[in-house]
Amino acid sequence: MCIELTEEQRILRDTLKKLGKDKLERLTVESDRADKFDHESLGLLKEIGIFGLPAPVKYGGSEANATTLTIVLEELGYFSPSMACTLIGHLALVRPLFLGGNEFLAERYFMKMAKEELGAFCLTEPGAGSDAASLKTKASLEGDEWVINGTKCFITSGGVADFYGVWAVTGPGKGADGISLFYVDKDAKGLSVGKIEEKMGMRGSQTAEMIFEDVKVTKEYMCGGVGKGLKLAFEGLDLVRCGLGGVSCGLAQAALDQAIQYMKERHQFGRPIAQ
């Protein structure tokens, strides 16, 4: 199926291509070699409104659709895979807010997105990866507050995000129906960064352990109601799967272009190996 891009989508794609050639490509190499989070690329992308794209117009965002987001991720996959990874974690928190967020949550966190604040998806634990229903992080209701305790691992943008979507057990013994979702700000008391992972690639995107020790949030910070968290997690992941296809296409095109360029430059037996 052929999809005709809108004028706005073409402008966005061309803007990212130019930014990629002018700056992101170089910054990606530098951050990967230094094994440091690519703050400069993040800042450049915020300047052109990339992280506010999915937020609804009523909260100051652009309400971008899946096609637009996939275009963005394909270009980032080509020039800056680390920032593509960072954006994926951010986007995974969008649909849960649409489907389960109360007015307080929607206004607070969609406005954060519109202001180009970065979110992180906190689901994975040492013993709960593909089997997400096996979470050990718990949230207990004490008066008007939920108290969260547990450890998350392999969290994209852990330690650099402005807010976190956190999945925790609120109904022990209920499996998937006993998991709820909370939104937590980076400065919440009791929230800290543990081990920062050493990776083979995409090192401009930080992957870290996040530790929750008696982190308290009021009832308004629960998204979707008690026991609805895991369904919202899957909804969030479904949105970004098409975007992951875009990232993969961008990466593959970059690899092909570099291979062709090398074949033209590399000479053997008196001629380029491309001949």
N, C-alpha and C positions, 0 to 999 in steps of 0.2 A: 504494500500500500504506500502510495506517495503522499506525503504530508506537505502542503504548501505553507511555508513559514510566513508569519505576519511581518510587516515592516519593523515593528518593535523587536521581534525576535531576531531578525537579520541584523539590526543595529547592535543588539546586545552581543550576538555572536561575533560580529566584526570588532566590537570594542574589546572583547576578551582576547581575540586573536592578536590585536595590536599590543595590548598589555602583556600578553604572554611572550611575544617576540621581543618586546622592548625591555621587560623586567623580570617576569615570572620565571622564564626559562633559566636565567642566570641565578636567581635567588634560590631556585629549587636545587640546583647543583651545590651551591654554597651551603645551604642548610643541611643537605644530606651528608656532605663531607664533614661538616662540623658536628653532626648529630645533635642539632638544636632545633627547637620549635621555630617555625618560620614566621615570626611576628611581623616582619616587613611585608611579606606577601599578604598576610591576613589583613593588615592595615590598608593595603592597596585595594583589596577586594571589598572591604567595608566602605571605602571612599566612593565606589561606584554602585553601592547598594545591594551587593550580592546576598548577604545574609538576611536582609529584610525582604527579599523577594516573596517568600511564601506567606507572610503575614497579611491578613485581610486589609482591604482598603480602609475600613472604618477605624482601624487602629494605626494607620499611617504606613502600611505596607503596600505591596504591589499585587498581592493575591495571584501570584504566578501559577500557571497550571503545570501538569507533569511534563508536557512537551518542552516548555520553557526551561524548567529545571534540568531536564535531560540534556538540552543544548548546552547549558552552562557546565554541567558535569563532563560532557564530552570534551569541551575545550580545556577544562582544568585537567582532565585525564591526559591530554596531549602535553600541556606545558607545565602543570604542577600537580602531580598525583597526590602529593601530601595534602594540599589544600582541598582537593576533591574528596579525600578521605575525611578531612575535618568537616566539610560541608555535609557529607552524608550523615554523620552523627547528629548534626544540627537538624537536618530535615526530618529525621526519624521521630522527632518530638512534635512535629507539626500536626499530623492527623489525629493523634490522641487528644490534643487540645481542641481541635475542631469537633470531635465526636463526644468527648467527655468533660471538657472544661466548663466549669461554672463561669458566671460573668466575671467574678473576681480574678480567676485564673486566666481567662481569655484576655481580659484587658491588661493584666500585669505582664504576662509573658509574650503575648503577641506584640505589645508595645515595646518590650525589650528587644524582640527580633527586629521590629521596625527601626529601632535605634542602633541596629547592627551589633547587638550583644549576642554572644555565642552560647549555644546550648550543647549539652553532652548527654548521651543515652546510657544510663547506668542500669544494665540488666545482668550482664555476665558475672558469674562468681566462680571460684576455684572448682566447685563441684556441680555447677549448673551452667552448661554452655548450651548445646542443642536441646538438652532436657531442662528447659527454663522453669518447669513446674517444681524443680528440686531446689529452689532458692532456700538459703538459710538466713538471709537478712530478714529481720523481724521489725514490725512496727506495732507497738502496743498503745492503746488509748488510755491516757491518764488525764482525767478531767476533760478539758476542752482541747487537749493537745495530743498529737501522735508523737511517740518517741521511737526513733529509728536507730537500730543497732545492727552492724554487720560490715562486711567487706566486699567490695566489688573489684573485679580485675579486668585487665585489657580494655580499659575505658578510653575511647578516642576523645581527645581533648581534656582528659583528666588532669586537673591542676591548672588549666589555662582557661577553662570555660567560665562563663558568667553565671550560669545556672545549670541544674541537673534534673533530669527526669529519673526518679529512683523507684525501682520495683522492690516491694517488701511483702513478707507474709503477714497478713492480718487475721487469717483464719487457719491456724495450725490443723493439719490433718485433712484439709479440704482440697489439697492438690491445686490444680489450676484455678479453681473457684475460690481459693483462699489468698490470692495475691492481689495487691492494690498498688496503684501508682500515685506517687507524690512528686510535686515540683519543689526543688530546694535551691535556695540562692547560695552562691559560692562562699559568702561570709557567715553562713549559719554556724553557730557555736557547736563544736564537736565534729565538724567536717574537716578532714585533713587528707593530704596526699601521701600515699605510701610509696611503693617501689615504682620508679619510672622504667619502663621496659627498654632494653637494648634490642634494636631491630636490624634486619638485614637491608631494609629499604624503606621508602616513605618516612624517613626519619625527621622530616620537617613537620610531621604531624605527631604530637605527643600522645603516647599510650601509657596509661598509668593505673595504679591501684588506688581506689578511693575508700577511705575508712570513715565509718559513721559510728560515733560514740555518743549515745544519748542525744542525738540531733532531734530537736523539738520543732514541730510545725503545727500551726493551728488547723482545724478541720477543713478550712477553705482551701488548703493546699493539696487536698486529695482530689485526684482527677477521675471522674467517671463513677465514683461510688465504691463501696467496700466490695472486694472480690471481682472487680471488673478490669483489673490492671493488665492481666496477661492478654486478654482479647485486644486491648488497646495497643499493647506492645506489637502484636502481630499486624494490626492495622498500620502502625507507623512504619514497620519494616516493609510492608507491601508497597507503600508509596515510594520508597527509595530503591526498590529492586529494578525498576526501569531505568533509574538514574545510574545504577551500577553497570547496566548494559552500556550506557553512554560513556562512563569512565573507561570501560574495557575497550570500546571502539577507539577512544582517544589514545589510549596507551598503545594499542595495536598499530594505529596509523603512525604514531611517533616512531615506533620501532621499525616499521617498514620504511619510512622516509629516511631514517638514519642509516639503515642497511643499504638503501639505494645510493645514498650520498657516498658511503664508504666504497661501494663497488665502483663508482665512477672515479674516485680518487686513488684507489689502490691499483698499482700497476705490477703486472707480472708478465715476463716474456715480451716486454716492449709494448704492452697495451693494457688498458683498464680491464679488470676482471669482469666488468659488466658486459664486455663485448663477447 
